[in-house]
Amino acid sequence: MRRMPSVGEVCLLGVGIVFIGLICIVLLCYVVGAICRVMDRKRTESAPATLTNPDQEIPNRQEFVAAVSAAIAEELGADVSAIRIVSIRRM
């Protein structure tokens, strides 16, 4: 005849399983993070430099500012004349 586990044994077993699951999740996060760092390093090393001079002037600056102003006004639902762009930097 089999003995029924006590309440304490069941609680310890449940808590143990939860902590083992949490440890597995943490290890999985470390592994995925390491894989992402390696892939990001490869991507940045292989990416060609598209901008040789970051200080170069934007061609057709007034048209660019007008387009950015119109896009911001559309997103905010405001009038274009209510938007004042102070500066534009390349990122």
C-alpha positions as CSV (number, residue, x, y, z in Angstrom):
1,M,0.0,0.0,0.0
2,R,1.4,3.4,-1.0
3,R,1.8,6.2,1.5
4,M,0.2,9.6,0.7
5,P,2.7,12.5,0.8
6,S,2.2,15.0,3.6
7,V,1.3,18.6,3.0
8,G,4.8,19.8,3.8
9,E,6.3,17.4,1.2
10,V,3.9,18.6,-1.5
11,C,4.7,22.3,-0.6
12,L,8.4,21.7,-0.8
13,L,8.1,19.8,-4.1
14,G,6.0,22.7,-5.5
15,V,8.4,25.4,-4.4
16,G,11.4,23.4,-5.6
17,I,9.8,23.0,-9.1
18,V,9.1,26.7,-9.3
19,F,12.7,27.6,-8.4
20,I,14.1,25.1,-10.9
21,G,11.8,26.7,-13.6
22,L,13.0,30.2,-12.6
23,I,16.6,29.1,-12.8
24,C,16.0,27.6,-16.3
25,I,14.4,30.9,-17.4
26,V,17.4,32.9,-16.2
27,L,19.9,30.6,-17.9
28,L,17.8,30.8,-21.1
29,C,17.9,34.6,-20.9
30,Y,21.7,34.6,-20.5
31,V,22.1,32.3,-23.6
32,V,19.8,34.4,-25.7
33,G,21.6,37.6,-24.6
34,A,25.0,36.1,-25.5
35,I,23.7,35.1,-29.0
36,C,22.2,38.6,-29.6
37,R,25.5,40.2,-28.6
38,V,27.5,38.0,-31.0
39,M,25.0,38.7,-33.8
40,D,25.0,42.5,-33.1
41,R,28.8,42.5,-33.1
42,K,28.8,40.7,-36.5
43,R,26.2,43.2,-37.9
44,T,28.1,46.3,-36.8
45,E,31.4,44.9,-38.1
46,S,29.9,44.0,-41.5
47,A,27.8,47.2,-41.9
48,P,29.4,49.6,-44.4
49,A,29.9,53.2,-43.3
50,T,27.2,55.1,-45.3
51,L,28.1,58.5,-43.9
52,T,31.7,59.5,-44.4
53,N,31.4,63.0,-43.1
54,P,28.7,63.4,-40.3
55,D,29.0,67.2,-40.5
56,Q,28.1,67.4,-44.2
57,E,25.2,69.7,-45.1
58,I,21.8,68.3,-45.9
59,P,20.9,69.0,-49.5
60,N,17.7,70.9,-50.1
61,R,17.5,71.8,-46.4
62,Q,14.3,73.9,-46.7
63,E,12.5,71.1,-48.4
64,F,13.6,68.6,-45.8
65,V,12.5,70.9,-42.9
66,A,9.1,71.4,-44.7
67,A,8.7,67.6,-45.0
68,V,9.6,67.0,-41.4
69,S,7.3,69.8,-40.2
70,A,4.4,68.4,-42.3
71,A,5.0,64.9,-40.9
72,I,5.1,66.1,-37.3
73,A,2.0,68.2,-37.8
74,E,0.1,65.3,-39.3
75,E,1.1,63.0,-36.4
76,L,0.2,65.6,-33.7
77,G,-3.0,66.7,-35.5
78,A,-1.8,70.3,-35.4
79,D,-1.4,73.1,-37.9
80,V,2.0,73.3,-39.6
81,S,2.4,76.9,-38.6
82,A,2.1,75.9,-35.0
83,I,5.3,73.8,-35.2
84,R,8.7,75.4,-34.8
85,I,11.8,73.3,-35.5
86,V,14.8,74.6,-33.7
87,S,17.5,72.3,-35.0
88,I,17.9,69.1,-37.0
89,R,20.9,66.8,-36.4
90,R,21.9,63.7,-38.2
91,M,21.7,60.6,-36.1
